[in-house]
Amino acid sequence: MKIGTVSISYSRKFNLGNYESLELGCSLWAQVEDEEDADGVVQFLYHQAKAAVKEAAMPVIKANEFQITKAKSQRKVAADEGVAKIDNF
């Protein structure tokens, strides 16, 4: 089967507290040549879309007290469980 175009969409919704939320998303498309690995292109697009959403979200999250408190509590739980690093983004 020949695949000509692949696309990926990634979105996250962040609870900002006070009944407010922020939803960010990114959709990427790519043309796949016959000799290219379509699965590899999909993985690449996924990581690019995830990084774009994370970059766009960081200023809002850092400025939001609810998200700061949430991140601190997640770090505390991870430290209590002996986890060196969490990347639940």
N, C-alpha and C positions, 0 to 999 in steps of 0.2 A: 504494500500500500504506500503510495506516495503522499507525503505531507508537504503542503506548500506554505502554510502559515500556521503559527502557533500563537496563542495568547494566554496571558495569565492575569488574574485580578487578585489583589490582596487588599483587605480592609480591616480596620480595627475600630472598635467603639470604646471610648474612654468615659468613665463616670467622673464628672467634675463636681459632684455633690450638689446639694440644693436643687435636685430634680433637673440638673443640666447634664448634657453629655455632648461629646464631640466625636463624630465619625469621620475618619480619614481613609481614603482609598487611593489605589494606584492601579491602572491597567496598562499593560505593555503588550505589544505585538511584535512579531519578528517573522521575516521570510526565511524559510529553511531550504537550503540548497540540497540537491540529491545526495551529496557526499557528507552532509552534516548529520550529526546525531540529534534527532528531535528531542529526545529525553534530556540531553545535556543542555539544549537551548531552553527548555522549559525550566530546568533547575536554575539556570543562570538568570532567567527573567524573574523567577520567584524571589531569589535573593536580592535582586535589584529593586523590585517592587517593595519588599519588606523593608529594605534599608531606606527607601524614599519615604515611606510612611513613618518610620521611626524618626528620621531627621525632621520631618514636618511636625511631629508630635512633641518632640523634646522641649521646645520653648514653652508650649502651653502647659505641659506636665510640670515643668520646673517652676512655673508661676502659679500653679494651683495647689493650695494647701491640702485639699483632700487627697490628691495623688501623691504628694510628698509623704503624708502620714501613711498611706497605703504602702508605698515603697519601703519606708522604714520598718513597718511591721513585717513585710515579706522578708527583708534582710535578717530581722531578728529570728524569725522562724527558721530560715535557712541556716543561720549560725547555730541555733539550738539543735538542729538535726545533723550538724557537721558537714554541711554542704559548703564547698569553698566558693562557688560562684553560681548564681542563677541567672538565666537569660530567658525569662518567660515572656519576652516581648513578642 
